[in-house]
Amino acid sequence: NLTNAVNQTDYLPARLGQLGIFEEEGVPTRNIVIEEDYGTLKLVPDQIYGGPAAQKSNDKRKARSFVTRHLPIASAITAEEIQGVRGYAAGMTPSQILLAVEELRNRKLNRMAMDLEATLEFHRIGAVRGQILDADASSVIYNLFTEFGVSQTTAQMLLNTATTSVLKQIRQAVRLSLNQLKNTPYTGYYALCGDSFYDKFVGHATVQDKFLNWQAAATYAQDTGRPYVAFPFGNVMWENYRGSVGATAFVPTTKAYLFPIGAPGLFVTKFGPSDYIDRVNQIPSPNGLPIESRADTKHMGKGIDMEAQSNPLCLCTKPAVVVELAEDT
């Protein structure tokens, strides 16, 4: 019941989660192996009629091992919290006390769930950027470029120059991504932008007229409650990403990250089992939900201890496909 309650609460906004680009799956083990296929296309040489055929070499494959992360968070309810609540008169009935405890429990579970959801989004952003960071926003959990033996793909948009053809810069960036995507199918392209990058992008001389003439531009300009809608330009959806951990923005203000969407297996999230004894080797929670929780009575019945946890692994299996865009040189 606690697990169902924590997964039904309202979470913090999680844009990457809302976009649904990460394929989510519960798995019964903490160890995840990603197998990389090096299959490449080659031209077949012309041969003398009746001569020997060119031999097709076996595709190279390499397996890489990862471990799901363990993200627990704890809280508690004490008798003092209920006893001291203003408005509760002495002589409360057992049912009234139970309702007070449940209300406080749900409020605390909601806050715990929000922390976990924010952390999960931070890990998704890390997978897009190629480095999954810990809660301090500096300690590296996984450097995906190192893990997959590739370099980060970068491009400059030259947004500080009024004569820059932004469409040309976009085409060049998409080509860089497609070269790394190889024969994986996709449905489109998306770009998550930092604040400064987005402002310079939509304000550029070759973009601004299109932005102002965009069907939703009037609503966008007047609706201060929706400042982060996506703007289609150059066959890419450009969105000013909103999110931070402390003073550190999830997307650096002068950067943007361009990536394909609809590419199967490109962005994945695996949820491993929790460390509860009855959950060993089982898919997380009864319904495969990403957060599990438990509660236990304190010693001598002096309160309730609560814990919620998630055990995710967010990955981009082809990190060089994501192009880091800079405002300028």
C-alpha positions as CSV (number, residue, x, y, z in Angstrom):
1,N,0.0,0.0,0.0
2,L,2.9,2.4,0.8
3,T,4.5,1.7,-2.6
4,N,1.2,2.5,-4.4
5,A,0.7,5.7,-2.3
6,V,4.2,7.0,-3.1
7,N,3.8,6.3,-6.8
8,Q,0.4,8.1,-7.0
9,T,1.6,11.4,-5.6
10,D,2.2,14.5,-7.8
11,Y,5.9,14.6,-8.9
12,L,8.0,17.6,-9.8
13,P,8.1,18.5,-13.5
14,A,10.4,16.0,-15.3
15,R,10.6,17.1,-18.9
16,L,12.7,14.2,-20.2
17,G,10.4,11.8,-18.5
18,Q,7.4,13.6,-20.0
19,L,8.9,13.4,-23.5
20,G,9.2,9.6,-23.1
21,I,12.4,9.3,-25.0
22,F,13.8,6.9,-22.4
23,E,12.7,3.3,-22.7
24,E,12.0,2.2,-19.2
25,E,12.1,-1.4,-18.0
26,G,12.3,-3.2,-14.6
27,V,15.0,-5.9,-14.3
28,P,15.6,-8.5,-11.6
29,T,19.3,-7.8,-11.3
30,R,21.6,-4.8,-10.5
31,N,24.1,-5.7,-13.2
32,I,23.2,-4.6,-16.7
33,V,25.2,-5.6,-19.8
34,I,25.0,-3.4,-22.9
35,E,26.2,-5.2,-26.0
36,E,27.5,-3.0,-28.8
37,D,27.3,-4.2,-32.4
38,Y,30.0,-2.9,-34.7
39,G,28.3,-4.0,-37.9
40,T,29.3,-1.8,-40.8
41,L,28.4,-1.5,-44.5
42,K,31.1,-2.2,-47.1
43,L,31.2,-1.8,-50.9
44,V,31.4,-5.2,-52.7
45,P,34.2,-5.2,-55.2
46,D,33.7,-6.2,-58.9
47,Q,35.0,-9.7,-59.7
48,I,35.6,-11.7,-62.8
49,Y,32.5,-13.4,-63.9
50,G,32.6,-16.9,-62.2
51,G,35.4,-15.8,-59.9
52,P,35.4,-16.0,-56.1
53,A,33.0,-14.0,-54.1
54,A,34.1,-11.4,-51.6
55,Q,34.1,-12.8,-48.1
56,K,31.8,-11.1,-45.5
57,S,33.6,-10.8,-42.2
58,N,31.8,-11.4,-38.9
59,D,30.5,-8.4,-37.2
60,K,32.4,-7.3,-34.1
61,R,30.5,-7.2,-30.8
62,K,31.6,-5.8,-27.4
63,A,29.8,-6.1,-24.1
64,R,29.9,-3.4,-21.4
65,S,28.8,-3.9,-17.9
66,F,27.0,-1.3,-15.8
67,V,25.4,-1.3,-12.3
68,T,22.1,0.3,-11.4
69,R,22.4,3.1,-8.9
70,H,20.9,2.9,-5.3
71,L,19.0,6.0,-4.3
72,P,17.4,5.6,-0.8
73,I,15.8,8.4,1.2
74,A,14.4,8.1,4.7
75,S,12.0,10.0,6.9
76,A,10.0,9.4,10.1
77,I,6.8,10.2,12.0
78,T,7.0,10.7,15.7
79,A,4.3,10.9,18.3
80,E,5.3,14.5,19.1
81,E,4.5,15.6,15.6
82,I,0.9,14.5,16.0
83,Q,0.6,15.5,19.6
84,G,1.8,19.0,19.0
85,V,-0.3,19.8,15.9
86,R,-2.5,22.8,16.5
87,G,-6.2,22.3,16.2
88,Y,-6.2,18.7,17.5
89,A,-8.0,18.6,20.8
90,A,-7.2,16.2,23.6
91,G,-9.2,13.0,23.6
92,M,-8.9,12.3,19.9
93,T,-10.5,9.0,18.9
94,P,-8.3,6.3,17.5
95,S,-9.7,6.9,14.0
96,Q,-8.9,10.6,14.2
97,I,-5.3,9.8,15.3
98,L,-5.0,7.3,12.4
99,L,-6.2,9.9,9.9
100,A,-3.7,12.5,11.3
101,V,-0.9,9.9,10.9
102,E,-1.9,9.0,7.4
103,E,-2.1,12.6,6.3
104,L,1.4,13.3,7.7
105,R,2.7,10.1,6.1
106,N,1.3,10.9,2.7
107,R,2.8,14.4,2.9
108,K,6.2,13.1,3.7
109,L,6.0,10.4,1.1
110,N,5.2,13.0,-1.5
111,R,8.2,15.0,-0.6
112,M,10.4,11.9,-0.7
113,A,9.0,11.0,-4.1
114,M,9.6,14.5,-5.4
115,D,13.3,14.3,-4.4
116,L,13.6,10.9,-6.1
117,E,11.9,12.1,-9.3
118,A,14.2,15.1,-9.5
119,T,17.2,12.8,-9.0
120,L,15.9,10.5,-11.8
121,E,15.5,13.4,-14.1
122,F,19.1,14.6,-13.3
123,H,20.3,11.1,-14.2
124,R,18.4,11.3,-17.5
125,I,20.0,14.6,-18.3
126,G,23.4,13.1,-17.4
127,A,22.8,10.3,-19.9
128,V,22.0,12.9,-22.6
129,R,25.0,15.0,-21.8
130,G,27.3,11.9,-21.5
131,Q,28.2,12.2,-17.9
132,I,25.9,10.9,-15.1
133,L,26.7,12.9,-12.0
134,D,26.0,12.4,-8.3
135,A,23.9,14.7,-6.2
136,D,26.8,17.1,-5.7
137,A,26.6,17.8,-9.4
138,S,30.4,17.2,-9.7
139,S,31.2,13.6,-8.8
140,V,31.0,11.4,-11.9
141,I,29.1,8.1,-11.6
142,Y,29.6,7.1,-15.2
143,N,31.4,8.9,-18.1
144,L,29.6,7.4,-21.1
145,F,32.3,8.6,-23.5
146,T,34.9,6.7,-21.6
147,E,32.7,3.7,-21.1
148,F,31.9,3.4,-24.9
149,G,35.3,4.6,-26.1
150,V,34.1,7.6,-28.1
151,S,34.5,11.4,-28.0
152,Q,31.8,13.9,-27.4
153,T,30.4,15.4,-30.6
154,T,30.4,19.2,-30.6
155,A,29.4,22.0,-33.0
156,Q,29.3,25.8,-32.9
157,M,26.2,27.7,-33.9
158,L,27.9,31.1,-34.2
159,L,24.9,32.9,-32.8
160,N,26.8,36.1,-32.0
161,T,27.2,36.8,-35.7
162,A,24.2,38.3,-37.4
163,T,25.0,36.9,-40.9
164,T,25.3,33.3,-39.7
165,S,23.0,30.9,-41.6
166,V,21.5,29.2,-38.6
167,L,19.8,26.7,-40.9
168,K,23.1,25.7,-42.3
169,Q,24.6,25.3,-38.8
170,I,21.6,23.1,-37.9
171,R,22.1,20.9,-41.0
172,Q,25.8,20.4,-40.2
173,A,25.0,19.5,-36.6
174,V,22.4,16.9,-37.6
175,R,24.8,15.4,-40.1
176,L,27.3,14.9,-37.4
177,S,24.7,13.1,-35.3
178,L,23.5,11.0,-38.2
179,N,27.1,9.9,-38.9
180,Q,27.3,8.4,-35.4
181,L,23.7,7.1,-35.5
182,K,24.6,5.0,-38.6
183,N,21.7,2.7,-39.7
184,T,19.5,3.1,-36.5
185,P,16.1,4.4,-37.5
186,Y,14.7,7.6,-36.0
187,T,11.6,9.8,-36.3
188,G,13.0,13.3,-35.7
189,Y,15.4,15.6,-33.8
190,Y,15.1,17.5,-30.5
191,A,17.3,20.0,-28.8
192,L,17.3,21.0,-25.1
193,C,18.7,24.5,-24.7
194,G,20.1,26.5,-21.8
195,D,18.6,29.9,-21.1
196,S,21.3,32.1,-22.9
197,F,21.6,29.7,-25.8
198,Y,17.8,29.7,-26.4
199,D,17.4,33.5,-26.2
200,K,20.2,34.0,-28.7
201,F,18.8,31.3,-30.9
202,V,15.3,32.6,-31.2
203,G,16.6,36.2,-31.3
204,H,19.0,35.6,-34.1
205,A,18.5,37.7,-37.3
206,T,17.8,34.7,-39.4
207,V,15.5,33.0,-36.9
208,Q,13.5,35.8,-35.2
209,D,11.0,36.4,-38.0
210,K,10.1,32.7,-38.2
211,F,9.8,32.6,-34.4
212,L,7.5,35.6,-34.3
213,N,5.4,34.2,-37.1
214,W,5.1,30.8,-35.6
215,Q,1.5,29.9,-34.9
216,A,2.0,29.8,-31.2
217,A,4.2,32.8,-30.9
218,A,1.5,35.2,-29.7
219,T,0.4,32.8,-27.0
220,Y,4.1,32.1,-26.1
221,A,4.8,35.8,-25.7
222,Q,1.8,36.5,-23.4
223,D,1.6,33.3,-21.4
224,T,4.2,33.8,-18.6
225,G,3.2,30.5,-17.1
226,R,4.5,28.6,-20.2
227,P,7.9,30.1,-21.0
228,Y,9.4,26.7,-22.0
229,V,7.4,25.5,-25.0
230,A,9.2,23.9,-27.9
231,F,9.8,25.8,-31.1
232,P,10.1,23.9,-34.4
233,F,12.9,25.2,-36.7
234,G,15.1,23.4,-39.3
235,N,13.3,20.1,-38.7
236,V,14.4,20.2,-35.0
237,M,12.2,21.0,-32.0
238,W,14.1,23.5,-29.8
239,E,13.1,23.7,-26.2
240,N,14.4,26.0,-23.4
241,Y,15.0,23.4,-20.7
242,R,13.9,24.3,-17.1
243,G,15.6,22.5,-14.2
244,S,18.5,22.8,-11.8
245,V,20.1,21.2,-8.8
246,G,20.9,23.9,-6.3
247,A,22.6,26.7,-8.3
248,T,23.7,24.3,-11.1
249,A,21.4,24.2,-14.2
250,F,20.7,20.8,-15.6
251,V,21.6,22.2,-19.1
252,P,24.4,24.9,-19.0
253,T,23.1,28.3,-20.0
254,T,25.3,28.7,-23.1
255,K,24.8,25.1,-24.4
256,A,22.2,23.0,-26.1
257,Y,22.1,19.2,-26.7
258,L,20.8,17.9,-30.1
259,F,19.7,14.3,-30.3
260,P,17.5,12.0,-32.4
261,I,14.1,10.8,-31.0
262,G,12.3,7.6,-31.9
263,A,15.6,5.7,-32.2
264,P,15.0,2.3,-30.5
265,G,17.4,1.4,-27.7
266,L,19.2,4.8,-27.8
267,F,18.1,6.1,-24.4
268,V,17.2,3.5,-21.8
269,T,16.4,3.4,-18.1
270,K,16.6,0.1,-16.2
271,F,15.2,-0.2,-12.7
272,G,17.0,-2.8,-10.6
273,P,15.6,-4.5,-7.5
274,S,15.5,-2.8,-4.1
275,D,17.7,-4.0,-1.2
276,Y,14.7,-5.4,0.8
277,I,15.2,-9.1,1.5
278,D,11.9,-10.1,-0.1
279,R,12.7,-8.3,-3.3
280,V,15.9,-10.1,-4.1
281,N,16.1,-11.1,-7.8
282,Q,12.7,-9.6,-8.5
283,I,11.6,-6.8,-10.8
284,P,11.1,-3.6,-8.8
285,S,7.7,-3.3,-7.0
286,P,4.6,-5.3,-7.7
287,N,3.8,-3.2,-10.8
288,G,7.3,-2.4,-12.1
289,L,7.0,1.2,-10.7
290,P,10.3,3.1,-10.3
291,I,9.9,3.9,-6.6
292,E,9.4,1.5,-3.7
293,S,8.8,2.3,-0.1
294,R,8.5,0.7,3.3
295,A,7.5,1.6,6.9
296,D,8.3,0.1,10.2
297,T,7.3,1.0,13.8
298,K,10.0,2.5,16.0
299,H,11.2,0.9,19.1
300,M,8.6,0.9,21.8
301,G,6.0,2.2,19.3
302,K,7.3,5.8,19.5
303,G,6.8,6.5,15.9
304,I,7.1,5.3,12.3
305,D,10.3,5.0,10.2
306,M,9.8,5.4,6.5
307,E,12.0,4.8,3.5
308,A,11.6,5.3,-0.3
309,Q,14.1,4.2,-2.9
310,S,14.7,3.9,-6.6
311,N,17.5,1.9,-8.3
312,P,17.8,3.3,-11.8
313,L,20.4,3.1,-14.5
314,C,19.9,5.8,-17.2
315,L,22.0,5.4,-20.3
316,C,22.6,6.7,-23.8
317,T,23.9,3.7,-25.7
318,K,25.5,5.8,-28.4
319,P,26.7,8.9,-26.6
320,A,28.5,10.3,-29.7
321,V,25.0,10.7,-31.3
322,V,24.2,13.6,-29.0
323,V,25.7,16.9,-30.3
324,E,26.7,19.5,-27.8
325,L,26.0,22.9,-29.4
326,A,27.7,26.0,-28.3
327,E,26.5,29.6,-28.8
328,D,29.8,30.6,-30.4
329,T,33.5,29.9,-30.5
